[in-house]
């Protein structure tokens, strides 16, 4: 019984962090989603980010890299919302995602909380996935968009912190979820060239499944 107030305070704190991040994200989304600050859309974003924030705290509460996972959660929600609205994965957002995660991982390494090997692996995974993705994009541009390639590369920096197996698992699950969503869309009759699906949410979801599987 005595722990209940503490639990409620923790939940409230992380929900508030998520809600604050949602408000900032909505402001930054206006270039791609002009209606982002409308009450209905803003409320949906606030609720989603609050739930994601609480979920990250529950799953990674004892992990020193908790701030990185929280960053991935809230920025991932913003990227997914933009992609759903206009089928774009803006480079400033993707760069912000990767830069935030790598900055936190670097801080953990400098302070002795994290090791140098995971940090180098994070940078290496980002560069490797980017190089392979650019090659695939150049050879078969209709298979993956360049925004999808950069998003996978940004996610690879987070997977790399956990290990090379997680990098491979993350790539596999991200593309598997994306393929599954595309197959469902095809079965529902969305088969013409104009019926594009937003790949970003599927890629982020697959990436999260890989991370949670590791934990």
C-alpha positions in Angstrom: 0.0 0.0 0.0 2.8 2.4 0.9 4.2 2.1 -2.6 1.1 3.2 -4.4 1.7 6.9 -4.2 5.2 6.4 -5.5 3.9 4.4 -8.4 1.3 7.0 -9.2 3.9 9.7 -9.1 6.2 7.8 -11.4 3.4 7.1 -13.9 2.3 10.7 -13.8 5.9 12.0 -14.3 6.5 9.8 -17.3 3.1 10.5 -18.8 3.8 14.2 -18.4 7.2 13.8 -20.1 5.5 12.1 -23.0 2.8 14.7 -23.2 5.4 17.5 -23.2 7.3 15.8 -25.9 4.1 15.4 -27.9 3.4 19.1 -27.6 6.9 20.0 -28.9 6.6 17.4 -31.6 3.3 18.8 -32.8 4.8 22.3 -33.0 7.7 20.9 -35.1 5.3 18.9 -37.3 3.5 21.9 -38.7 5.6 22.0 -41.8 4.4 18.5 -42.8 1.1 18.4 -40.9 -0.4 21.9 -41.0 -3.3 20.8 -38.7 -1.0 19.2 -36.1 -2.0 21.7 -33.4 -5.7 21.1 -33.8 -7.2 19.9 -30.5 -8.2 16.5 -31.9 -4.9 15.6 -33.5 -2.9 17.1 -30.6 -4.9 15.1 -28.1 -4.2 11.9 -30.0 -0.5 12.6 -30.1 -0.4 13.5 -26.4 -2.2 10.3 -25.4 0.0 8.2 -27.7 3.3 9.7 -26.5 2.2 9.5 -22.8 1.4 5.8 -23.2 4.7 5.2 -25.0 6.6 7.1 -22.4 5.1 5.0 -19.6 5.7 1.8 -21.5 9.4 2.6 -22.0 9.7 3.4 -18.3 8.1 0.0 -17.4 10.3 -2.0 -19.8 13.6 -0.2 -19.3 13.4 1.3 -15.9 16.6 -0.3 -14.7 18.5 0.3 -17.9 21.1 3.1 -17.9 20.2 3.7 -21.5 16.5 4.5 -20.6 16.8 8.1 -21.9 17.8 6.7 -25.3 14.8 4.3 -25.5 12.5 7.1 -24.4 13.9 9.3 -27.2 13.4 6.6 -29.7 9.8 6.2 -28.5 8.6 9.8 -28.7 10.5 10.7 -31.9 9.3 7.5 -33.4 5.7 8.5 -32.8 6.3 11.8 -34.5 7.9 10.2 -37.5 5.1 7.7 -37.8 2.5 10.5 -37.6 4.2 12.5 -40.4 4.6 9.4 -42.6 0.9 8.5 -42.2 -0.1 12.0 -43.1 2.0 12.8 -46.1 4.1 9.6 -46.8 7.4 11.3 -45.9 10.1 10.6 -43.4 11.8 14.1 -43.1 15.5 13.9 -42.9 15.7 16.5 -40.0 13.5 14.2 -37.9 15.5 11.1 -38.8 18.8 12.9 -38.1 17.3 14.1 -34.8 16.4 10.5 -33.9 19.9 9.2 -34.6 21.7 12.2 -33.1 19.8 12.0 -29.9 20.4 8.3 -29.4 24.1 8.5 -30.2 24.6 11.5 -27.9 23.1 9.6 -25.0 25.1 6.5 -25.8 28.3 8.7 -26.0 27.4 10.3 -22.6 27.0 6.9 -21.1 30.4 5.8 -22.4 32.2 8.9 -21.2 30.7 8.6 -17.7 31.6 4.9 -17.5 28.0 3.7 -17.5 28.3 2.2 -20.9 31.2 0.6 -22.7 33.2 1.8 -25.7 32.4 -1.4 -27.7 28.6 -0.8 -27.7 29.2 2.8 -28.7 31.5 1.9 -31.6 29.0 -0.8 -32.6 26.2 1.8 -32.7 28.1 4.0 -35.0 29.2 1.1 -37.1 25.7 -0.3 -37.4 24.4 3.0 -38.6 27.1 3.4 -41.3 26.8 -0.3 -42.4 23.0 -0.2 -42.7 23.2 3.1 -44.5 25.8 1.9 -47.0 23.9 -1.3 -47.7 20.6 0.5 -47.9 21.9 3.1 -50.3 23.2 0.3 -52.5 19.8 -1.4 -52.5 18.1 1.9 -53.2 20.3 2.6 -56.1 19.9 -0.9 -57.6 16.1 -1.2 -56.9 14.6 2.2 -56.1 11.1 0.9 -56.2 11.7 -1.5 -53.3 12.6 0.9 -50.5 12.4 4.7 -50.4 15.4 6.7 -49.4 13.5 7.8 -46.3 13.0 4.2 -45.3 16.8 3.6 -45.8 17.7 6.5 -43.5 15.2 5.5 -40.9 16.5 1.9 -40.8 20.0 3.4 -40.4 18.9 5.5 -37.5 17.3 2.6 -35.8 20.4 0.5 -36.4 22.3 2.9 -34.1 19.9 1.9 -31.3 20.1 -1.8 -32.2 23.8 -1.6 -32.4 24.0 -0.6 -28.7 22.5 -4.0 -27.9 24.5 -6.1 -30.3 25.0 -7.2 -33.9 22.3 -9.9 -33.4 19.8 -7.3 -32.5 20.8 -5.3 -35.7 20.1 -8.3 -37.8 16.9 -9.1 -35.9 15.8 -5.5 -36.1 16.3 -5.4 -39.9 14.5 -8.7 -40.3 11.5 -7.7 -38.2 11.2 -4.2 -39.6 11.0 -5.5 -43.1 8.8 -8.4 -42.1 6.2 -6.1 -40.4 6.4 -3.8 -43.4 5.8 -6.7 -45.8 2.9 -8.0 -43.7 1.2 -4.6 -43.8 1.8 -4.3 -47.5 0.3 -7.8 -48.0 -2.8 -6.9 -46.0 -3.2 -3.6 -48.0 -2.9 -5.6 -51.2 -5.5 -8.1 -50.0 -7.8 -5.2 -49.1 -7.7 -4.0 -52.7 -5.0 -1.3 -52.5 -3.1 -2.5 -55.6 -2.7 0.6 -57.8 0.4 2.7 -57.9 -1.3 5.5 -56.0 -2.2 3.3 -53.1 1.1 3.7 -51.2 1.4 2.6 -47.6 3.3 4.5 -45.0 6.4 2.4 -44.3 7.7 4.4 -41.3 5.3 3.1 -38.6 5.8 -0.6 -39.7 9.6 -0.1 -39.7 9.6 1.5 -36.2 7.2 -1.2 -34.8 9.5 -4.0 -36.1 12.5 -2.2 -34.6 10.8 -2.0 -31.3 9.9 -5.6 -31.3 13.6 -6.5 -31.8 14.6 -4.2 -28.9 12.0 -5.5 -26.5 12.8 -9.1 -27.5 16.4 -8.4 -26.5 15.4 -7.0 -23.1 
